[in-house]
Amino acid sequence: MEAAILEEFGSKLSVKDQPVPEPKEGEVLVKVKASGVNPVDAKLAQGYMKDRLPHEFPLILGWDMAGVIEKRGHGARRFSVGDEVFAYARRPELNNHGTFADYISVPESYLAKKPINISFEEAGAVPLAGLTAYQCLFEAGKVKLDDTVMILGASGGVGSFAVQMAKYEGAQVVAVASKDNHDYLRELGADHCLDYKSQKIEEVIWDIIPDGVDLVFDAVGGDTTLQGARSLKEGGRLVSITNQGDGLPDHIDFHFIFTEPNARQLDHIREMVEAGTLKVNITKEYSLNNINDAFEQIETGHTTGKIIVKM
Ligand SMILES: NC(=O)c1ccc[n+]([C@@H]2O[C@H](COP(=O)([O-])OP(=O)(O)OC[C@H]3O[C@@H](n4cnc5c(N)ncnc54)[C@H](OP(=O)(O)O)[C@@H]3O)[C@@H](O)[C@H]2O)c1
């Protein structure tokens, strides 16, 4: 099979022939059709988290995928050969089971049926960013009807799903991104849009939501997290995927989330997509041979919606 492999941290990826993996007990072999590209892929290639995740070169990166089941390992009977599935395929260690390849062997417990109303390209973009928004808003953030939710980094891969999920729950959404993305955010359902480049969000928020917001979901980090914290009402909650709590006052109800595979939640996300509540916005597709261009784009930190690699 062809796979994009990393031979050392800090280098470019190269597409090479690799052996097709054999599904072990409880695993299925999936023919990958498309894989979402996420900021973490480029960070891992640079060596970020190398001390936290055991690894061995050559590495096949990539944690998102949609595809078709080709073969089942011993005891893997939840799905049938030919089923169309999608998954967030992050393992506890970094290994050569990444999704930037023609095939991946993955525990069937990570998989859910692919939504029937969207393409493989769209489905491959959903799991990591969708599960992240889901776990942050519904689990850690406990978003509920009539909450006011500020989403920092609202136009990106995670933020685009977060805006839609918060609206689905009946919250009022304040979306923060650059002005060029505000029409896009209103289409997703945002009630208010703030431009982090020309506005001080922790000042203007009090004109829009005089009591302060109930929940801040931070997908940006740095000083932006602190601006979000200053926008909270007394007793408000802050959930971040980029800041582990640095510089935050002790009294804030704070959670850092590192997203985990969860097939039950992914199945709920499938239902939201099939009901038309959750739209997937692919802004660019790349071939496996152009994967380094996709990494350059995701490294800008200014991708709108999702980008994918198509096998
Ligand atoms: N902990 C976890 O499990 C986890 C999971 C997923 C992602 N993450 C991390 O979360 C971050 C976001 O991921 P992503 O996939 O959504 O990234 P992305 O697709 O690259 O989106 C980034 C978005 O952030 C916006 N942005 C940049 N600077 C901003 C600022 N100062 N204020 C407000 N918005 C700003 C950009 O909007 P403009 O183009 O308008 O500037 C862009 O739309 C990344 O660092 C990623 O590694 C962590």
The ligand as an SDF file (V2000), in Angstrom:
LIG
                    3D

 48 52  0  0  0  0  0  0  0  0999 V2000
   -6.5490   18.9010   23.0460 N   0  0  0  0  0  0  0  0  0  0  0  0
   -7.0850   18.2760   22.0010 C   0  0  0  0  0  0  0  0  0  0  0  0
   -7.5160   17.1130   22.0880 O   0  0  0  0  0  0  0  0  0  0  0  0
   -7.2140   19.0000   20.6830 C   0  0  0  0  0  0  0  0  0  0  0  0
   -8.0950   18.5000   19.7110 C   0  0  0  0  0  0  0  0  0  0  0  0
   -8.2360   19.2110   18.5260 C   0  0  0  0  0  0  0  0  0  0  0  0
   -7.5090   20.3780   18.3000 C   0  0  0  0  0  0  0  0  0  0  0  0
   -6.6480   20.8090   19.2530 N   0  0  0  0  0  0  0  0  0  0  0  0
   -5.8920   22.0660   19.0510 C   0  0  0  0  0  0  0  0  0  0  0  0
   -6.8530   23.1210   18.9690 O   0  0  0  0  0  0  0  0  0  0  0  0
   -6.4070   24.1300   18.0810 C   0  0  0  0  0  0  0  0  0  0  0  0
   -7.4880   24.3990   17.0380 C   0  0  0  0  0  0  0  0  0  0  0  0
   -7.6660   23.2460   16.2310 O   0  0  0  0  0  0  0  0  0  0  0  0
   -8.4350   23.3630   14.8360 P   0  0  0  0  0  0  0  0  0  0  0  0
   -8.3840   22.0310   14.2010 O   0  0  0  0  0  0  0  0  0  0  0  0
   -9.7520   24.0080   15.0140 O   0  0  0  0  0  0  0  0  0  0  0  0
   -7.4590   24.3920   14.0600 O   0  0  0  0  0  0  0  0  0  0  0  0
   -7.6570   25.1730   12.6860 P   0  0  0  0  0  0  0  0  0  0  0  0
   -8.6080   24.4040   11.8170 O   0  0  0  0  0  0  0  0  0  0  0  0
   -6.3210   25.4990   12.1760 O   0  0  0  0  0  0  0  0  0  0  0  0
   -8.4300   26.5190   13.0760 O   0  0  0  0  0  0  0  0  0  0  0  0
   -7.8190   27.5490   13.7520 C   0  0  0  0  0  0  0  0  0  0  0  0
   -8.8150   28.7240   13.7970 C   0  0  0  0  0  0  0  0  0  0  0  0
   -8.4100   29.6060   14.8310 O   0  0  0  0  0  0  0  0  0  0  0  0
   -8.7390   30.9270   14.4240 C   0  0  0  0  0  0  0  0  0  0  0  0
   -7.8380   31.8380   15.1300 N   0  0  0  0  0  0  0  0  0  0  0  0
   -6.4940   31.9900   14.9860 C   0  0  0  0  0  0  0  0  0  0  0  0
   -6.0390   32.9100   15.8760 N   0  0  0  0  0  0  0  0  0  0  0  0
   -7.1220   33.3210   16.5930 C   0  0  0  0  0  0  0  0  0  0  0  0
   -7.3080   34.2390   17.6700 C   0  0  0  0  0  0  0  0  0  0  0  0
   -6.2840   34.9250   18.1860 N   0  0  0  0  0  0  0  0  0  0  0  0
   -8.5610   34.3920   18.1550 N   0  0  0  0  0  0  0  0  0  0  0  0
   -9.6130   33.7140   17.6610 C   0  0  0  0  0  0  0  0  0  0  0  0
   -9.5010   32.8380   16.6270 N   0  0  0  0  0  0  0  0  0  0  0  0
   -8.2660   32.6370   16.1230 C   0  0  0  0  0  0  0  0  0  0  0  0
   -8.5540   30.9430   12.9410 C   0  0  0  0  0  0  0  0  0  0  0  0
   -9.4710   31.8840   12.4190 O   0  0  0  0  0  0  0  0  0  0  0  0
   -9.0040   33.0560   11.4160 P   0  0  0  0  0  0  0  0  0  0  0  0
   -8.5850   32.3520   10.1620 O   0  0  0  0  0  0  0  0  0  0  0  0
  -10.2400   33.8630   11.2680 O   0  0  0  0  0  0  0  0  0  0  0  0
   -7.8470   33.7660   12.0830 O   0  0  0  0  0  0  0  0  0  0  0  0
   -8.8800   29.5080   12.5130 C   0  0  0  0  0  0  0  0  0  0  0  0
  -10.1630   29.4190   11.9680 O   0  0  0  0  0  0  0  0  0  0  0  0
   -5.0750   23.6160   17.5100 C   0  0  0  0  0  0  0  0  0  0  0  0
   -4.0320   24.1630   18.2900 O   0  0  0  0  0  0  0  0  0  0  0  0
   -5.1400   22.1200   17.7410 C   0  0  0  0  0  0  0  0  0  0  0  0
   -3.8710   21.4950   17.8260 O   0  0  0  0  0  0  0  0  0  0  0  0
   -6.4800   20.1560   20.4510 C   0  0  0  0  0  0  0  0  0  0  0  0
  1  2  1  0
  2  3  2  0
  2  4  1  0
  4  5  1  0
  4 48  2  0
  5  6  2  0
  6  7  1  0
  7  8  2  0
  8  9  1  0
  8 48  1  0
  9 10  1  0
  9 46  1  0
 10 11  1  0
 11 12  1  0
 11 44  1  0
 12 13  1  0
 13 14  1  0
 14 15  2  0
 14 16  1  0
 14 17  1  0
 17 18  1  0
 18 19  2  0
 18 20  1  0
 18 21  1  0
 21 22  1  0
 22 23  1  0
 23 24  1  0
 23 42  1  0
 24 25  1  0
 25 26  1  0
 25 36  1  0
 26 27  1  0
 26 35  1  0
 27 28  2  0
 28 29  1  0
 29 30  1  0
 29 35  2  0
 30 31  1  0
 30 32  2  0
 32 33  1  0
 33 34  2  0
 34 35  1  0
 36 37  1  0
 36 42  1  0
 37 38  1  0
 38 39  2  0
 38 40  1  0
 38 41  1  0
 42 43  1  0
 44 45  1  0
 44 46  1  0
 46 47  1  0
M  CHG  2   8   1  16  -1
M  END
$$$$
